[in-house]
Amino acid sequence: MTPVIFDPVELRERGFKALVDALGWVNAVRFIQQYERGSGDYTRERDTFLPPWDAQTLVRKARELPAGRGGARDTSD
């Protein structure tokens, strides 16, 4: 029988490692997300922290980012 782990940090670390070992990283995260609902109402709150950009503005700003920092490559050639 496995001994009881009393330290919550160790329990969390070993438990997540066991999930990753059994399911792989992506599926382990997806599994955990099923139990962590979060809080708030994203649909109502997103306007308080997202800029009021349309799709064209978003694409233009993404292309303005320096390479390696999330900037999009120009593939219009």
GUDOSE-185623 format. One record per atom (N, C-alpha, C): atom name; x, y, z. Coordinates in steps of 0.001 Angstrom, whole numbers, plus 500000, padded with zeros to 6 digits. Atoms other than C-alpha are relative to their C-alpha. Layout:
{atom->CA, x->X, y->Y, z->Z};
...
***
This chain:
{atom->N, x->500841, y->498815, z->500000};
{atom->CA, x->500000, y->500000, z->500000};
{atom->C, x->500886, y->501249, z->500000};
{atom->N, x->499247, y->498754, z->500090};
{atom->CA, x->501247, y->503500, z->499128};
{atom->C, x->499782, y->500820, z->501269};
{atom->N, x->500170, y->499182, z->498788};
{atom->CA, x->501937, y->505683, z->502177};
{atom->C, x->499235, y->501285, z->499699};
{atom->N, x->500761, y->498753, z->500134};
{atom->CA, x->499744, y->508740, z->502761};
{atom->C, x->500978, y->501160, z->499856};
{atom->N, x->499172, y->498804, z->500218};
{atom->CA, x->501278, y->511972, z->501446};
{atom->C, x->499288, y->501154, z->500695};
{atom->N, x->500624, y->498943, z->499210};
{atom->CA, x->500578, y->514737, z->503941};
{atom->C, x->500280, y->501395, z->499456};
{atom->N, x->499643, y->498687, z->500531};
{atom->CA, x->502321, y->517628, z->502187};
{atom->C, x->499168, y->500274, z->498737};
{atom->N, x->500862, y->499750, z->501153};
{atom->CA, x->499779, y->519191, z->499775};
{atom->C, x->500769, y->500330, z->498720};
{atom->N, x->499186, y->499675, z->501175};
{atom->CA, x->502510, y->520487, z->497441};
{atom->C, x->500542, y->498718, z->499361};
{atom->N, x->499481, y->501274, z->500507};
{atom->CA, x->504103, y->517053, z->497121};
{atom->C, x->498874, y->499172, z->499377};
{atom->N, x->501136, y->500748, z->500530};
{atom->CA, x->500683, y->515455, z->496617};
{atom->C, x->499595, y->500524, z->498625};
{atom->N, x->500377, y->499389, z->501273};
{atom->CA, x->499822, y->517904, z->493833};
{atom->C, x->501031, y->499685, z->498921};
{atom->N, x->498936, y->500267, z->500969};
{atom->CA, x->503208, y->517456, z->492111};
{atom->C, x->500005, y->498533, z->499560};
{atom->N, x->499976, y->501432, z->500337};
{atom->CA, x->503167, y->513658, z->492297};
{atom->C, x->498732, y->499574, z->499271};
{atom->N, x->501253, y->500320, z->500671};
{atom->CA, x->499524, y->513494, z->491282};
{atom->C, x->500010, y->500454, z->498554};
{atom->N, x->499964, y->499518, z->501378};
{atom->CA, x->500049, y->515644, z->488208};
{atom->C, x->501002, y->499208, z->499177};
{atom->N, x->499016, y->500823, z->500711};
{atom->CA, x->503166, y->513674, z->487270};
{atom->C, x->499381, y->498659, z->499621};
{atom->N, x->500657, y->501280, z->500300};
{atom->CA, x->501112, y->510464, z->487501};
{atom->C, x->499020, y->500157, z->498835};
{atom->N, x->500910, y->499751, z->501120};
{atom->CA, x->498482, y->511990, z->485194};
{atom->C, x->500756, y->500153, z->498690};
{atom->N, x->499204, y->499796, z->501218};
{atom->CA, x->501120, y->513114, z->482691};
{atom->C, x->500587, y->498677, z->499525};
{atom->N, x->499433, y->501303, z->500376};
{atom->CA, x->502786, y->509696, z->482780};
{atom->C, x->498941, y->499095, z->499375};
{atom->N, x->501061, y->500891, z->500479};
{atom->CA, x->499443, y->507965, z->482185};
{atom->C, x->499297, y->500528, z->498751};
{atom->N, x->500823, y->499424, z->501063};
{atom->CA, x->497757, y->510399, z->479785};
{atom->C, x->500759, y->500837, z->498984};
{atom->N, x->499290, y->499024, z->500824};
{atom->CA, x->500444, y->512612, z->478291};
{atom->C, x->499645, y->501399, z->500472};
{atom->N, x->500140, y->498629, z->499496};
{atom->CA, x->500799, y->516349, z->478898};
{atom->C, x->498647, y->500612, z->499623};
{atom->N, x->501214, y->499335, z->500466};
{atom->CA, x->497882, y->517605, z->476784};
{atom->C, x->498753, y->499399, z->500643};
{atom->N, x->501181, y->500631, z->499410};
{atom->CA, x->495361, y->515055, z->478038};
{atom->C, x->499936, y->500192, z->501505};
{atom->N, x->499996, y->499742, z->498555};
{atom->CA, x->496455, y->515569, z->481649};
{atom->C, x->499440, y->501386, z->500289};
{atom->N, x->500519, y->498636, z->499816};
{atom->CA, x->495786, y->519306, z->481339};
{atom->C, x->498507, y->500039, z->499698};
{atom->N, x->501426, y->500039, z->500335};
{atom->CA, x->492441, y->518652, z->479634};
{atom->C, x->499190, y->499337, z->501114};
{atom->N, x->500672, y->500680, z->498887};
{atom->CA, x->491518, y->516265, z->482457};
{atom->C, x->499829, y->500952, z->501184};
{atom->N, x->500059, y->499060, z->498867};
{atom->CA, x->492362, y->518853, z->485142};
{atom->C, x->499001, y->501114, z->499720};
{atom->N, x->500916, y->498904, z->500330};
{atom->CA, x->490399, y->521546, z->483305};
{atom->C, x->498539, y->499610, z->500193};
{atom->N, x->501375, y->500436, z->499775};
{atom->CA, x->487259, y->519458, z->483674};
{atom->C, x->499558, y->500255, z->501434};
{atom->N, x->500324, y->499832, z->498586};
{atom->CA, x->487432, y->519998, z->487440};
{atom->C, x->500242, y->501410, z->500510};
{atom->N, x->499745, y->498614, z->499597};
{atom->CA, x->488590, y->523624, z->487568};
{atom->C, x->499161, y->500913, z->499120};
{atom->N, x->500934, y->499205, z->500777};
{atom->CA, x->485711, y->525742, z->486430};
{atom->C, x->500401, y->501464, z->499887};
{atom->N, x->499669, y->498578, z->500026};
{atom->CA, x->487263, y->529119, z->487188};
{atom->C, x->498879, y->500806, z->500622};
{atom->N, x->501033, y->499142, z->499431};
{atom->CA, x->485163, y->532088, z->488157};
{atom->C, x->499733, y->501156, z->499052};
{atom->N, x->500337, y->498850, z->500821};
{atom->CA, x->483480, y->535073, z->486619};
{atom->C, x->499222, y->499616, z->498753};
{atom->N, x->500742, y->500175, z->501239};
{atom->CA, x->481676, y->535520, z->483330};
{atom->C, x->500816, y->500633, z->498888};
{atom->N, x->499094, y->499496, z->501028};
{atom->CA, x->484180, y->535846, z->480486};
{atom->C, x->499247, y->500813, z->498948};
{atom->N, x->500751, y->499313, z->501048};
{atom->CA, x->481516, y->536882, z->477979};
{atom->C, x->499670, y->501433, z->500399};
{atom->N, x->500326, y->498644, z->499534};
{atom->CA, x->480521, y->539882, z->480096};
{atom->C, x->501245, y->500811, z->500352};
{atom->N, x->498831, y->499286, z->499502};
{atom->CA, x->483981, y->540749, z->481435};
{atom->C, x->501059, y->500280, z->498933};
{atom->N, x->498928, y->499859, z->500983};
{atom->CA, x->486080, y->540484, z->478246};
{atom->C, x->500144, y->501421, z->499478};
{atom->N, x->499921, y->498629, z->500486};
{atom->CA, x->485219, y->544027, z->477184};
{atom->C, x->500790, y->500906, z->500933};
{atom->N, x->499244, y->499174, z->499061};
{atom->CA, x->486964, y->545347, z->480300};
{atom->C, x->501511, y->499841, z->499837};
{atom->N, x->498559, y->500190, z->500135};
{atom->CA, x->490368, y->543900, z->479370};
{atom->C, x->500481, y->499760, z->498573};
{atom->N, x->499595, y->500159, z->501394};
{atom->CA, x->490357, y->543316, z->475597};
{atom->C, x->499842, y->501327, z->499269};
{atom->N, x->500139, y->498749, z->500761};
{atom->CA, x->491014, y->546215, z->473225};
{atom->C, x->498868, y->499884, z->498982};
{atom->N, x->501137, y->500030, z->500926};
{atom->CA, x->488151, y->547184, z->470901};
{atom->C, x->500450, y->499919, z->498534};
{atom->N, x->499468, y->500127, z->501354};
{atom->CA, x->489969, y->545987, z->467753};
{atom->C, x->499115, y->499115, z->499151};
{atom->N, x->500643, y->500909, z->500947};
{atom->CA, x->488366, y->544550, z->464680};
{atom->C, x->501068, y->499017, z->499506};
{atom->N, x->499073, y->501041, z->500456};
{atom->CA, x->489971, y->541566, z->462907};
{atom->C, x->501175, y->500590, z->499230};
{atom->N, x->498915, y->499392, z->500790};
{atom->CA, x->491981, y->543759, z->460502};
{atom->C, x->501037, y->500657, z->500895};
{atom->N, x->499078, y->499346, z->499067};
{atom->CA, x->493495, y->545756, z->463355};
{atom->C, x->500831, y->498959, z->500739};
{atom->N, x->499293, y->501063, z->499297};
{atom->CA, x->494406, y->542577, z->465235};
{atom->C, x->501098, y->499412, z->499117};
{atom->N, x->499017, y->500574, z->500920};
{atom->CA, x->496167, y->541121, z->462179};
{atom->C, x->501136, y->500988, z->499761};
{atom->N, x->498965, y->498990, z->500239};
{atom->CA, x->498018, y->544395, z->461489};
{atom->C, x->500938, y->500111, z->501202};
{atom->N, x->499161, y->499887, z->498805};
{atom->CA, x->499231, y->544663, z->465075};
{atom->C, x->500853, y->498756, z->500207};
{atom->N, x->499214, y->501227, z->499883};
{atom->CA, x->500335, y->541017, z->465083};
{atom->C, x->501175, y->500032, z->499036};
{atom->N, x->498915, y->499917, z->500984};
{atom->CA, x->502379, y->541634, z->461949};
{atom->C, x->501053, y->501029, z->500380};
{atom->N, x->499057, y->498976, z->499563};
{atom->CA, x->504004, y->544671, z->463568};
{atom->C, x->500935, y->499507, z->501100};
{atom->N, x->499153, y->500540, z->498938};
{atom->CA, x->505459, y->542526, z->466371};
{atom->C, x->501334, y->499548, z->499424};
{atom->N, x->498704, y->500474, z->500493};
{atom->CA, x->509173, y->541762, z->466058};
{atom->C, x->500016, y->498483, z->499857};
{atom->N, x->499872, y->501437, z->500197};
{atom->CA, x->510101, y->538301, z->464762};
{atom->C, x->500453, y->499341, z->501296};
{atom->N, x->499636, y->500718, z->498774};
{atom->CA, x->510384, y->535763, z->467590};
{atom->C, x->499195, y->500442, z->501212};
{atom->N, x->500807, y->499524, z->498887};
{atom->CA, x->507942, y->537696, z->469757};
{atom->C, x->498515, y->499866, z->499673};
{atom->N, x->501386, y->500212, z->500358};
{atom->CA, x->504752, y->536370, z->468232};
{atom->C, x->499606, y->500664, z->498704};
{atom->N, x->500312, y->499317, z->501251};
{atom->CA, x->504982, y->538412, z->465063};
{atom->C, x->499736, y->499006, z->498870};
{atom->N, x->500350, y->500855, z->501131};
{atom->CA, x->503434, y->536922, z->461968};
{atom->C, x->500914, y->500288, z->498831};
{atom->N, x->499220, y->499827, z->501213};
{atom->CA, x->505495, y->536344, z->458859};
{atom->C, x->499079, y->500416, z->498873};
{atom->N, x->500792, y->499576, z->501155};
{atom->CA, x->504280, y->538050, z->455719};
{atom->C, x->500056, y->498903, z->498956};
{atom->N, x->500051, y->501103, z->500976};
{atom->CA, x->503135, y->535241, z->453427};
{atom->C, x->499226, y->500408, z->498769};
{atom->N, x->500802, y->499523, z->501118};
{atom->CA, x->501466, y->537437, z->450824};
{atom->C, x->500721, y->499929, z->498674};
{atom->N, x->499240, y->500080, z->501265};
{atom->CA, x->504206, y->536854, z->448189};
{atom->C, x->499466, y->498958, z->499075};
***
